[in-house]
């Protein structure tokens, strides 16, 4: 099988020992990378420190850190430190998040997300390269500082989570990898055209940009439970996370489902919203079913243009379901 990544489960009550067990199991089973999300719970970098100190080979990624949550200098310092601790295994996953989280949790205006993303990537690359940072941007102006230690690597890969056409184009122009979410499998080639256009604009080789989508997955003998949990997860993103994901699946042929999910969610009918996630939508964006079906779906994603599928688990999935999925889909 191809390389596969895993997003660490974000149970509210996850323990340090469980984090270590998860990471060591993933490394032992041959997974390519572990990605740690950051929302409004535990921070990603602290969790990655624990994992870095308890593994040896598996790559480690922030999945994702918002460009509105910290200054570019702090992000550069932190990822360079973790790259040193992990001996060169870090990947920096960046994104914008959305207005709901940025304004209501961080208390920061959700302004100029594309410009901010570009400036963050430019500044972080400058800092990690070891050069003196003198930067005059629209948002940031930095003068006469450089990192106080020599980074383990002068280049740390930066992947960007993006789903809109302009953001995907920017990803192709400036990033080393692309992390999409909820793009139907049959439309990856179409979405990649924006990535290709960005690469051409930046004078870069499109084939050097890794396509690494987050793919909701549960593979279990209890297929009914797995499908219900993933449908609820999809309904939450489409119904509750602003217009980003409803707009995304509408663009790619699921407008009726998007409208029904949003309408039901706005009425407070979560059950109806979940019911509005059709089997067709589920099968286009997620991995469910038997072990054979799950492994075949990973191959389908690879054929659609995906380099490294990154498996993400619904937050309500039990430990048993997640451990079962990890073992059954292991490379």
Secondary structure, DSSP 8 states (H G I E B T S, - for coil): ---EEEE----TT--HHHHHHHHHHHHHTT-SEEEE--SSSS-HHHHHHHHHTT-SSSEEEES-EETTSS-HHHHHHHHHHHHHHTTS-EEEEEE---HHHHHHTS------HHHHHHHHHHHHHHHHTT--EEEE-SS-EEEEE--SS--S-S---EEEE--SHHHHHHHHHH-SEEE-BS--GGGHHHHHHHHHHHHHHTT--GGGSEE--EEEE---S-HHHHHHHHHHHHHHHHHHSTTHHHHHHHHTT-HHHHHHHHHHHHTT-HHHHHHTS-HHHHHHHEE-SSHHHHHHHHHHHHHTT-SSEEEE--TT--HHHHHHHHHHT--
